Amino acid sequence: MSNETKAGARSLGETLRLVGSSEAFTKRVVLWTLPISIFIAVAFDGNRFGTSRIGWALAGILAHGVATIVMLGMRLALLPKGPYSPRTTKTLLIFGIGAISRSLAVGQISVMLDLAEEQEFLYRAFAGALLGTLTLSVAALTAALIKEHAQTQIDLASEREALVTARDSAEQMVEQQRFEIFKIVRESIEPAVTEISQNLANASTQDSENVKTSATKISNLIDTKLRPLSASLHQEQKIEVPRVSALAKKPSLITPPKLLVLRNVVSPLAIYLVLVVPNTTGAFLYLGYASLPIVLLAYLPLAIILWAFVRLPIANKPIRSGRAFLLLSAVLAIAWTPALFIIRWLGYDVIDRLGLAPTATMGTMAVGLLLTYGVVVDNQRVSYESELREANQELNLELNRTSQLIWHVRQRAAQTLHGSVQASLTAANMRILGAREIDEDLLEKVRQDLVRATESLTNLDGPIIDLETSISDLIELWQGVCEVKVSIEDELLNSISANQVTSHCINEIVKESVTNAIRHGKARLVEISIQDLNDGSIRIEITNNGDASLLGSPGVGSQILDDITMNWSRESLGDEVRVTAQVALA
């Protein structure tokens, strides 16, 4: 896995769906937001009123408990039990009410503990609705990202284990198919052929009844054993994805990768906009409705400084994660200071009077680092998902290779049994039944037929195919009926031709699709395109100008495509019908 990747930005809708996931009300969110609740109470209210910081910390803890109880009750009342699909609106509603209840609880507890003279319910409700909801949303988003990250890791590990299992079991599965076929032939068909051969070997022209009996046995062998076995070999064989033991990974805070490129993970605009919300709510008590434009103006230099920083050479090269976060912390601490001078220049001394400079510095650093960490987590998830797609593709290729090999073994055995073996036995049978009298010349020919059948039974691998010749024969076969055009690069054709399994599979796909287009769709033109997808697979595209309405329902041909392709489709495109199939290069 690459140590550094850049994730595509999520849409607002995708982000909100993550906020509304069932991760929003987990223990992680409750615990992560507790320090923030304490920090706001101590750093902001403690400085503002100049009373006991320990008292304010206690007020923050108690208020957080109240909010947790309120949100838990609403979650049980409004949302399903256990994991559920995103419920963004209800989640934000619960967050808003929970945040307001926390702020109101802080106001009431502060008066009860003699930390403040008034509850300031109106201001606290307004500030809590904005700042508290934002804090809970960011925590829920981070929890959902971490859960996604953990699930992606589980899926990746499972897929890799399944791939190893598939590779280890592929040869065994193919050999098992060969063994089963040869066992049936050896135990069922060979003895019958041998018995008939022995009877005829000792037969003479005087044993016409015995010869006729042999013909009956041949007919019985073909009807009761040879044809059923050949038909069964054409039946679909499912290749299941190897089962692996269930994996479990508890979501936890994720260690950043060894190297980071800050430009890929720092968002100046996001940091600027998120900082505006808490600072506006905090300033509203002193600046009124002017707080929003003043905060927007005061923090604008921060956005500009961060924008310039991420374009510096140092932010565009991989550096160790620890150093990257330390560097970003220093930049954030410096970048917010122009806001202090702008507020003074505008004639407001609230930051100096309340001693909020250290709090603002820490808050800016916390927001910037948390948002950056969230992007890092998402980047890692994207990297794992990329690896997961690759592993999934490799598994699909491996399963398709195994499917092709098994189909190839069964198909060639079926062709041999249905072709040369049955043809030789049928020839012997017809010679006997069609003869007016039994003579030595007839018996010798029948014996030779049986020898050919016996020899074929010892070699069920079937004929070797040359794909180029087979395609040329197909074009010639339909000449005058339908024009067949083929597009394939010579290098790819040579690569496929070197592999008998893939050659047989592609030949079957092409032959089946062309035949169907002409016989059922009355096509006059068929164009075949065979392309290398450069991922271990090949795409076969057969387009014809036949009538799609004349195509029959799925049958044997569709079953064969199910057996030997990774995926395939048939679709109507205006006046054309297109069959597309993807196969692994075995």
C-alpha positions as CSV (number, residue, x, y, z in Angstrom):
1,M,0.0,0.0,0.0
2,S,1.2,3.4,-0.8
3,N,2.1,5.5,2.2
4,E,0.5,8.6,0.8
5,T,-2.7,8.9,-1.2
6,K,-5.1,11.7,-2.0
7,A,-8.8,10.9,-1.5
8,G,-11.5,12.3,-3.7
9,A,-13.6,14.9,-1.8
10,R,-16.9,13.6,-0.4
11,S,-20.0,15.5,-1.4
12,L,-22.0,17.3,1.3
13,G,-24.7,14.7,1.0
14,E,-22.3,11.9,1.6
15,T,-20.8,13.7,4.6
16,L,-24.2,14.3,6.2
17,R,-25.1,10.6,5.7
18,L,-22.0,9.7,7.7
19,V,-23.0,12.1,10.4
20,G,-26.5,10.5,10.5
21,S,-25.2,6.9,10.7
22,S,-25.7,4.7,13.8
23,E,-22.1,5.6,14.9
24,A,-23.5,9.0,16.0
25,F,-24.6,7.6,19.4
26,T,-21.8,5.3,20.3
27,K,-19.6,5.5,23.4
28,R,-16.8,6.9,21.3
29,V,-18.8,10.1,20.5
30,V,-19.8,10.5,24.1
31,L,-16.3,10.1,25.4
32,W,-14.6,12.2,22.6
33,T,-16.9,15.2,23.2
34,L,-16.4,15.2,27.0
35,P,-13.0,16.8,26.9
36,I,-14.4,19.5,24.5
37,S,-17.3,20.2,26.9
38,I,-14.8,20.6,29.8
39,F,-12.5,22.7,27.8
40,I,-15.2,25.2,26.7
41,A,-16.5,25.5,30.3
42,V,-13.0,26.0,31.8
43,A,-11.3,28.1,29.0
44,F,-14.3,30.3,28.0
45,D,-16.6,30.5,30.9
46,G,-13.9,30.3,33.5
47,N,-12.0,33.2,31.9
48,R,-15.2,35.2,31.3
49,F,-16.4,35.0,35.0
50,G,-13.0,34.7,36.7
51,T,-14.3,32.0,39.1
52,S,-13.0,28.5,40.0
53,R,-11.8,26.6,37.0
54,I,-12.3,23.3,38.9
55,G,-15.9,24.4,39.5
56,W,-16.4,25.0,35.8
57,A,-14.8,21.7,34.9
58,L,-17.3,20.0,37.3
59,A,-20.1,22.0,35.7
60,G,-18.9,20.8,32.2
61,I,-18.9,17.2,33.3
62,L,-22.3,17.3,34.9
63,A,-23.8,19.1,32.0
64,H,-22.3,16.6,29.6
65,G,-24.0,13.8,31.6
66,V,-27.3,15.6,31.4
67,A,-26.9,16.0,27.6
68,T,-26.0,12.3,27.2
69,I,-29.1,11.2,29.0
70,V,-31.3,13.5,27.0
71,M,-29.8,12.3,23.7
72,L,-29.9,8.6,24.7
73,G,-33.6,8.9,25.5
74,M,-34.4,10.6,22.2
75,R,-32.2,8.1,20.3
76,L,-34.2,5.2,21.8
77,A,-37.5,7.0,21.1
78,L,-36.8,8.2,17.5
79,L,-34.3,5.8,16.0
80,P,-34.2,2.0,15.5
81,K,-32.3,-0.3,17.8
82,G,-28.9,-1.5,16.7
83,P,-27.2,-0.5,13.4
84,Y,-29.4,1.4,11.0
85,S,-29.2,3.2,7.7
86,P,-28.4,7.0,7.9
87,R,-31.1,9.2,9.6
88,T,-29.4,12.6,9.1
89,T,-32.4,14.8,10.0
90,K,-33.3,13.0,13.2
91,T,-29.7,12.8,14.2
92,L,-29.1,16.5,13.8
93,L,-32.4,17.2,15.7
94,I,-31.2,15.0,18.6
95,F,-27.7,16.7,18.5
96,G,-29.3,20.1,18.6
97,I,-31.6,19.4,21.5
98,G,-28.8,17.6,23.3
99,A,-26.4,20.5,22.8
100,I,-29.0,23.0,24.0
101,S,-29.7,20.9,27.1
102,R,-26.0,20.8,27.8
103,S,-25.6,24.5,27.6
104,L,-28.7,25.2,29.7
105,A,-27.4,22.7,32.3
106,V,-24.1,24.5,32.4
107,G,-25.9,27.8,33.1
108,Q,-28.1,26.3,35.9
109,I,-25.2,24.4,37.5
110,S,-22.9,27.5,37.4
111,V,-25.4,29.4,39.4
112,M,-25.9,26.5,41.8
113,L,-22.2,26.4,42.4
114,D,-21.8,30.2,42.7
115,L,-19.7,30.3,39.6
116,A,-22.0,32.9,37.9
117,E,-24.8,35.2,38.9
118,E,-27.1,34.5,36.0
119,Q,-28.0,31.4,34.0
120,E,-27.9,33.3,30.6
121,F,-30.3,30.7,29.2
122,L,-31.1,32.6,26.0
123,Y,-27.4,33.1,25.0
124,R,-26.4,29.6,26.1
125,A,-29.3,28.0,24.1
126,F,-28.2,29.9,21.0
127,A,-24.5,29.1,21.5
128,G,-25.2,25.5,22.3
129,A,-27.4,24.9,19.3
130,L,-24.6,26.1,17.0
131,L,-21.4,25.1,18.7
132,G,-22.6,21.9,20.4
133,T,-24.3,20.5,17.3
134,L,-21.2,21.2,15.3
135,T,-19.0,19.5,17.9
136,L,-21.2,16.4,18.0
137,S,-21.4,16.3,14.2
138,V,-17.7,16.4,13.8
139,A,-17.3,13.7,16.5
140,A,-19.9,11.5,14.8
141,L,-18.3,12.1,11.4
142,T,-14.9,11.0,12.7
143,A,-16.4,7.9,14.4
144,A,-18.2,6.9,11.1
145,L,-15.0,7.4,9.2
146,I,-13.1,5.2,11.6
147,K,-15.8,2.6,11.4
148,E,-15.6,2.7,7.6
149,H,-11.9,2.4,7.8
150,A,-12.0,-0.6,10.1
151,Q,-14.7,-2.3,7.9
152,T,-12.6,-1.8,4.8
153,Q,-9.6,-3.3,6.5
154,I,-11.7,-6.4,7.5
155,D,-13.0,-6.7,3.9
156,L,-9.5,-6.4,2.5
157,A,-8.1,-9.0,4.9
158,S,-11.1,-11.4,4.1
159,E,-10.6,-10.9,0.4
160,R,-6.9,-11.6,0.5
161,E,-7.5,-14.7,2.6
162,A,-10.2,-15.9,0.1
163,L,-7.7,-15.3,-2.7
164,V,-5.1,-17.4,-1.1
165,T,-7.6,-20.1,-0.4
166,A,-8.9,-20.0,-4.0
167,R,-5.4,-20.3,-5.4
168,D,-4.6,-23.2,-3.1
169,S,-7.8,-25.1,-3.9
170,A,-8.0,-24.4,-7.7
171,E,-5.7,-27.2,-8.8
172,Q,-7.3,-29.6,-6.3
173,M,-10.8,-28.8,-7.6
174,V,-9.7,-29.4,-11.2
175,E,-8.0,-32.6,-10.4
176,Q,-11.0,-33.8,-8.5
177,Q,-13.2,-33.2,-11.6
178,R,-10.7,-35.2,-13.7
179,F,-10.7,-38.0,-11.2
180,E,-14.5,-38.2,-11.0
181,I,-14.8,-38.3,-14.7
182,F,-12.2,-40.9,-15.2
183,K,-13.6,-42.9,-12.3
184,I,-17.1,-43.0,-14.0
185,V,-15.5,-44.0,-17.3
186,R,-13.3,-46.6,-15.8
187,E,-16.0,-48.2,-13.6
188,S,-19.0,-47.9,-15.9
189,I,-18.1,-47.4,-19.6
190,E,-14.8,-49.1,-20.1
191,P,-15.9,-52.5,-18.7
192,A,-18.9,-52.5,-21.0
193,V,-16.8,-51.7,-24.0
194,T,-14.2,-54.3,-23.0
195,E,-16.9,-56.9,-22.6
196,I,-18.4,-56.2,-26.0
197,S,-14.9,-56.2,-27.6
198,Q,-14.0,-59.6,-26.0
199,N,-17.3,-61.1,-27.3
200,L,-16.6,-59.9,-30.8
201,A,-12.9,-60.8,-30.7
202,N,-13.9,-64.5,-30.3
203,A,-16.9,-64.2,-32.6
204,S,-17.0,-65.9,-36.0
205,T,-19.2,-65.7,-39.0
206,Q,-21.3,-68.5,-37.5
207,D,-22.1,-66.5,-34.3
208,S,-24.6,-64.1,-35.9
209,E,-26.8,-64.2,-32.8
210,N,-24.0,-63.3,-30.5
211,V,-23.0,-60.5,-32.8
212,K,-26.5,-59.2,-32.9
213,T,-26.6,-59.4,-29.1
214,S,-23.4,-57.3,-29.0
215,A,-25.2,-54.7,-31.2
216,T,-28.0,-54.6,-28.6
217,K,-25.5,-54.1,-25.8
218,I,-23.8,-51.3,-27.8
219,S,-27.2,-49.5,-28.1
220,N,-27.9,-50.0,-24.5
221,L,-24.4,-48.6,-23.5
222,I,-25.0,-45.5,-25.7
223,D,-28.5,-44.8,-24.4
224,T,-28.1,-45.7,-20.7
225,K,-24.5,-44.6,-19.9
226,L,-22.7,-42.7,-22.6
227,R,-25.3,-40.1,-23.4
228,P,-26.4,-39.4,-19.8
229,L,-22.7,-39.0,-18.8
230,S,-22.0,-36.7,-21.7
231,A,-25.1,-34.6,-20.9
232,S,-24.2,-34.4,-17.2
233,L,-20.8,-33.0,-18.1
234,H,-22.5,-30.1,-19.9
235,Q,-24.4,-29.2,-16.7
236,E,-23.4,-26.0,-14.8
237,Q,-20.8,-26.4,-12.1
238,K,-20.9,-23.7,-9.5
239,I,-17.5,-22.5,-8.2
240,E,-18.2,-21.0,-4.8
241,V,-16.1,-18.2,-3.3
242,P,-13.9,-19.8,-0.7
243,R,-15.4,-19.3,2.8
244,V,-13.0,-17.8,5.3
245,S,-13.4,-17.4,9.0
246,A,-15.3,-14.3,10.2
247,L,-12.9,-11.5,11.1
248,A,-13.6,-8.9,13.7
249,K,-11.8,-5.6,14.2
250,K,-12.9,-3.1,16.8
251,P,-13.0,0.5,15.5
252,S,-10.3,2.6,17.2
253,L,-8.3,5.7,16.6
254,I,-6.2,5.2,13.5
255,T,-2.5,5.7,13.4
256,P,-1.6,8.0,10.5
257,P,0.6,6.7,7.7
258,K,4.3,7.1,8.0
259,L,4.4,9.9,5.5
260,L,2.0,12.7,4.8
261,V,1.8,15.4,2.1
262,L,0.1,18.3,3.9
263,R,-1.3,19.8,0.8
264,N,-3.4,16.7,0.3
265,V,-4.9,16.7,3.7
266,V,-5.2,20.3,4.9
267,S,-8.3,22.3,3.8
268,P,-7.9,26.0,4.6
269,L,-11.5,26.7,3.7
270,A,-12.9,24.0,5.9
271,I,-10.8,25.1,8.9
272,Y,-11.8,28.7,8.3
273,L,-15.5,28.0,8.1
274,V,-15.5,25.6,11.1
275,L,-13.6,28.2,13.2
276,V,-16.2,30.9,12.4
277,V,-19.0,29.1,14.1
278,P,-17.6,28.8,17.7
279,N,-16.0,32.2,17.6
280,T,-19.2,33.8,16.4
281,T,-21.3,32.2,19.1
282,G,-18.7,33.2,21.7
283,A,-18.5,36.8,20.5
284,F,-22.3,37.2,20.2
285,L,-22.6,38.0,23.9
286,Y,-20.3,41.0,23.5
287,L,-20.6,42.1,19.8
288,G,-24.3,41.2,19.2
289,Y,-25.3,40.8,15.5
290,A,-22.0,42.3,14.4
291,S,-20.1,39.2,15.6
292,L,-20.5,37.3,12.4
293,P,-19.1,39.9,9.9
294,I,-16.3,40.7,12.4
295,V,-15.3,37.1,12.9
296,L,-15.4,36.5,9.2
297,L,-13.1,39.4,8.6
298,A,-10.8,38.7,11.5
299,Y,-10.2,35.1,10.5
300,L,-9.8,35.7,6.8
301,P,-6.0,36.1,7.1
302,L,-5.9,32.6,8.7
303,A,-7.5,31.2,5.5
304,I,-5.1,33.1,3.3
305,I,-2.0,32.1,5.4
306,L,-3.0,28.4,5.3
307,W,-3.8,28.6,1.5
308,A,-0.2,30.0,1.0
309,F,1.3,27.5,3.3
310,V,-0.1,24.4,1.5
311,R,1.5,25.7,-1.7
312,L,5.0,26.0,-0.2
313,P,7.5,23.2,-1.3
314,I,7.6,21.8,2.2
315,A,3.8,21.2,2.1
316,N,4.1,19.4,-1.2
317,K,6.6,16.7,-0.3
318,P,6.1,13.6,1.9
319,I,7.2,14.2,5.5
320,R,6.8,12.0,8.6
321,S,3.4,12.2,10.1
322,G,4.5,13.4,13.5
323,R,6.6,16.2,12.1
324,A,3.7,17.1,9.7
325,F,1.3,17.5,12.6
326,L,3.8,19.5,14.6
327,L,4.4,21.8,11.7
328,L,0.7,22.3,11.1
329,S,0.2,23.0,14.8
330,A,2.8,25.8,14.6
331,V,1.3,27.2,11.4
332,L,-2.2,27.2,12.9
333,A,-0.9,28.9,16.1
334,I,0.7,31.7,14.0
335,A,-2.1,31.9,11.4
336,W,-4.8,33.0,13.8
337,T,-2.8,35.9,15.4
338,P,-3.8,38.5,12.7
339,A,-7.4,38.0,14.0
340,L,-6.2,39.4,17.4
341,F,-4.8,42.6,15.8
342,I,-7.9,43.1,13.5
343,I,-10.3,42.9,16.5
344,R,-8.1,45.4,18.4
345,W,-8.0,47.7,15.3
346,L,-11.8,47.6,15.1
347,G,-11.9,48.9,18.7
348,Y,-12.9,45.7,20.6
349,D,-10.9,44.5,23.6
350,V,-12.9,41.4,24.5
351,I,-10.1,39.0,23.9
352,D,-7.6,41.0,26.0
353,R,-10.1,41.7,28.7
354,L,-11.1,38.1,29.2
355,G,-7.6,36.7,28.5
356,L,-8.9,34.4,25.7
357,A,-5.7,34.5,23.5
358,P,-4.4,31.1,24.8
359,T,-7.9,29.6,24.5
360,A,-8.3,30.8,21.0
361,T,-4.8,29.5,20.0
362,M,-5.6,26.0,21.5
363,G,-9.0,26.0,19.9
364,T,-7.6,26.9,16.5
365,M,-5.0,24.2,16.7
366,A,-7.6,21.6,17.9
367,V,-10.0,22.4,15.1
368,G,-7.3,22.4,12.4
369,L,-5.7,19.2,13.6
370,L,-9.0,17.4,14.1
371,L,-10.2,18.3,10.6
372,T,-6.9,17.3,9.1
373,Y,-6.9,14.0,11.0
374,G,-10.4,13.3,9.5
375,V,-9.1,13.8,6.0
376,V,-6.1,11.5,6.8
377,V,-8.4,8.8,8.0
378,D,-10.5,9.1,4.9
379,N,-7.5,9.0,2.6
380,Q,-6.4,5.8,4.3
381,R,-9.8,4.3,3.7
382,V,-9.6,5.3,0.1
383,S,-6.2,3.6,-0.2
384,Y,-7.6,0.4,1.4
385,E,-10.6,0.5,-0.8
386,S,-8.3,0.7,-3.8
387,E,-6.4,-2.3,-2.6
388,L,-9.8,-4.0,-1.9
389,R,-10.9,-3.5,-5.5
390,E,-7.6,-5.0,-6.7
391,A,-7.9,-8.0,-4.4
392,N,-11.5,-8.5,-5.4
393,Q,-10.5,-8.3,-9.1
394,E,-7.7,-10.9,-8.4
395,L,-10.2,-13.2,-6.6
396,N,-12.7,-12.9,-9.5
397,L,-9.9,-13.7,-12.0
398,E,-8.8,-16.7,-10.0
399,L,-12.3,-18.0,-9.6
400,N,-12.9,-17.5,-13.3
401,R,-9.7,-19.3,-14.2
402,T,-10.8,-22.2,-12.0
403,S,-14.3,-22.2,-13.6
404,Q,-12.6,-22.2,-17.1
405,L,-10.3,-25.1,-16.2
406,I,-13.2,-27.2,-14.8
407,W,-15.5,-26.3,-17.7
408,H,-12.6,-27.2,-20.1
409,V,-12.0,-30.6,-18.5
410,R,-15.7,-31.5,-18.5
411,Q,-16.3,-30.0,-22.0
412,R,-13.5,-31.9,-23.6
413,A,-14.4,-35.1,-21.9
414,A,-18.0,-34.6,-23.0
415,Q,-16.9,-33.9,-26.6
416,T,-14.7,-37.0,-26.6
417,L,-17.5,-39.2,-25.2
418,H,-20.2,-37.7,-27.4
419,G,-17.9,-37.4,-30.4
420,S,-15.2,-40.0,-31.1
421,V,-16.4,-42.7,-28.5
422,Q,-20.0,-42.5,-29.4
423,A,-19.3,-42.2,-33.1
424,S,-17.1,-45.3,-33.1
425,L,-19.7,-47.3,-31.1
426,T,-22.5,-46.1,-33.3
427,A,-20.5,-47.0,-36.4
428,A,-20.0,-50.5,-35.0
429,N,-23.7,-50.8,-34.1
430,M,-24.9,-49.6,-37.6
431,R,-22.5,-52.0,-39.4
432,I,-23.9,-55.0,-37.5
433,L,-27.6,-54.0,-37.7
434,G,-27.3,-52.9,-41.3
435,A,-25.5,-56.0,-42.5
436,R,-27.4,-58.7,-44.4
437,E,-24.9,-61.3,-43.3
438,I,-22.0,-61.5,-40.9
439,D,-18.7,-62.0,-42.6
440,E,-15.1,-61.7,-41.5
441,D,-14.5,-58.4,-43.2
442,L,-17.5,-56.9,-41.3
443,L,-16.3,-58.3,-38.0
444,E,-12.8,-56.8,-38.5
445,K,-14.3,-53.4,-39.2
446,V,-16.5,-53.6,-36.1
447,R,-13.4,-54.7,-34.0
448,Q,-11.5,-51.6,-35.3
449,D,-14.4,-49.4,-34.4
450,L,-14.3,-50.8,-30.9
451,V,-10.5,-50.3,-30.7
452,R,-11.0,-46.6,-31.7
453,A,-13.6,-46.3,-29.0
454,T,-11.3,-47.9,-26.4
455,E,-8.4,-45.7,-27.4
456,S,-10.6,-42.5,-27.1
457,L,-11.6,-43.6,-23.6
458,T,-8.0,-43.5,-22.5
459,N,-7.6,-39.9,-23.7
460,L,-10.4,-37.6,-22.7
461,D,-8.4,-34.4,-23.2
462,G,-10.1,-33.9,-26.5
463,P,-8.7,-32.0,-29.6
464,I,-6.3,-29.1,-29.5
465,I,-7.8,-25.9,-30.8
466,D,-6.2,-23.1,-32.8
467,L,-8.2,-20.0,-32.2
468,E,-7.2,-18.2,-35.3
469,T,-8.1,-21.1,-37.5
470,S,-11.3,-21.7,-35.6
471,I,-12.4,-18.0,-36.1
472,S,-11.5,-18.2,-39.8
473,D,-13.6,-21.4,-40.2
474,L,-16.5,-19.6,-38.5
475,I,-16.3,-16.7,-40.9
476,E,-16.1,-19.1,-43.9
477,L,-19.0,-21.2,-42.5
478,W,-21.4,-18.3,-42.6
479,Q,-20.1,-16.7,-45.8
480,G,-23.0,-15.8,-48.0
481,V,-25.4,-15.9,-45.1
482,C,-23.9,-13.3,-42.8
483,E,-20.8,-11.2,-42.8
484,V,-18.6,-11.8,-39.8
485,K,-15.9,-9.3,-39.0
486,V,-13.2,-9.9,-36.3
487,S,-11.0,-7.3,-34.6
488,I,-8.1,-8.5,-32.5
489,E,-4.4,-7.5,-32.2
490,D,-1.9,-10.1,-33.3
491,E,0.0,-9.9,-30.0
492,L,-3.2,-10.7,-28.1
493,L,-4.2,-13.5,-30.5
494,N,-0.8,-15.1,-30.0
495,S,-1.1,-14.8,-26.2
496,I,-4.6,-16.4,-26.2
497,S,-3.6,-19.1,-28.7
498,A,-0.8,-20.2,-26.3
499,N,-3.4,-21.1,-23.7
500,Q,-5.7,-23.9,-24.7
501,V,-8.2,-23.3,-21.8
502,T,-8.8,-19.6,-22.7
503,S,-8.8,-20.4,-26.4
504,H,-11.6,-23.0,-26.0
505,C,-13.6,-20.6,-23.8
506,I,-13.3,-17.6,-26.2
507,N,-14.0,-19.9,-29.1
508,E,-17.2,-21.1,-27.4
509,I,-18.3,-17.6,-26.5
510,V,-17.8,-16.3,-30.1
511,K,-19.3,-19.4,-31.7
512,E,-22.4,-19.4,-29.5
513,S,-23.0,-15.6,-29.9
514,V,-22.6,-15.6,-33.7
515,T,-24.8,-18.7,-34.1
516,N,-27.5,-17.2,-31.9
517,A,-27.4,-13.8,-33.8
518,I,-27.8,-15.5,-37.1
519,R,-30.2,-18.3,-36.2
520,H,-32.5,-16.4,-33.9
521,G,-31.9,-12.8,-34.7
522,K,-31.6,-13.2,-38.5
523,A,-28.5,-11.0,-38.4
524,R,-26.7,-10.0,-41.6
525,L,-23.6,-8.5,-40.0
526,V,-21.7,-9.6,-36.9
527,E,-18.7,-7.7,-35.6
528,I,-16.4,-9.3,-33.0
529,S,-14.0,-7.3,-30.9
530,I,-11.5,-9.0,-28.6
531,Q,-9.6,-6.7,-26.3
532,D,-7.0,-7.0,-23.5
533,L,-8.2,-5.0,-20.5
534,N,-4.6,-5.1,-19.1
535,D,-5.8,-6.4,-15.7
536,G,-5.5,-10.1,-16.3
537,S,-8.8,-10.3,-18.2
538,I,-10.1,-10.1,-21.8
539,R,-13.3,-8.5,-23.0
540,I,-15.2,-10.1,-25.9
541,E,-17.8,-7.8,-27.6
542,I,-20.1,-9.3,-30.3
543,T,-22.3,-6.7,-32.0
544,N,-24.9,-7.7,-34.6
545,N,-27.7,-6.1,-36.6
546,G,-30.2,-8.8,-35.8
547,D,-33.7,-8.4,-34.4
548,A,-33.5,-8.5,-30.6
549,S,-37.2,-9.4,-30.3
550,L,-36.5,-12.7,-32.1
551,L,-33.9,-13.8,-29.5
552,G,-35.2,-16.7,-27.4
553,S,-35.1,-17.1,-23.7
554,P,-31.9,-18.1,-21.9
555,G,-30.9,-21.7,-22.6
556,V,-27.7,-23.8,-22.8
557,G,-25.7,-21.0,-24.4
558,S,-26.5,-18.7,-21.5
559,Q,-25.5,-21.4,-19.1
560,I,-22.2,-21.8,-20.8
561,L,-21.5,-18.1,-20.6
562,D,-22.4,-18.2,-16.9
563,D,-19.9,-21.0,-16.4
564,I,-16.9,-19.6,-18.2
565,T,-17.1,-15.8,-17.9
566,M,-16.5,-13.4,-15.0
567,N,-19.5,-11.5,-16.2
568,W,-21.5,-11.1,-19.4
569,S,-24.5,-9.1,-20.7
570,R,-26.7,-8.9,-23.7
571,E,-28.4,-5.5,-24.5
572,S,-30.2,-3.9,-27.3
573,L,-28.7,-0.6,-28.7
574,G,-31.1,0.9,-31.2
575,D,-30.8,-1.3,-34.3
576,E,-28.1,-3.5,-32.8
577,V,-27.7,-6.2,-30.3
578,R,-24.5,-6.4,-28.3
579,V,-23.2,-9.3,-26.2
580,T,-20.3,-8.4,-23.9
581,A,-18.3,-10.9,-21.9
582,Q,-15.2,-10.7,-19.7
583,V,-13.0,-13.7,-19.1
584,A,-9.8,-14.2,-17.2
585,L,-6.6,-15.2,-19.1
586,A,-6.2,-18.6,-17.6
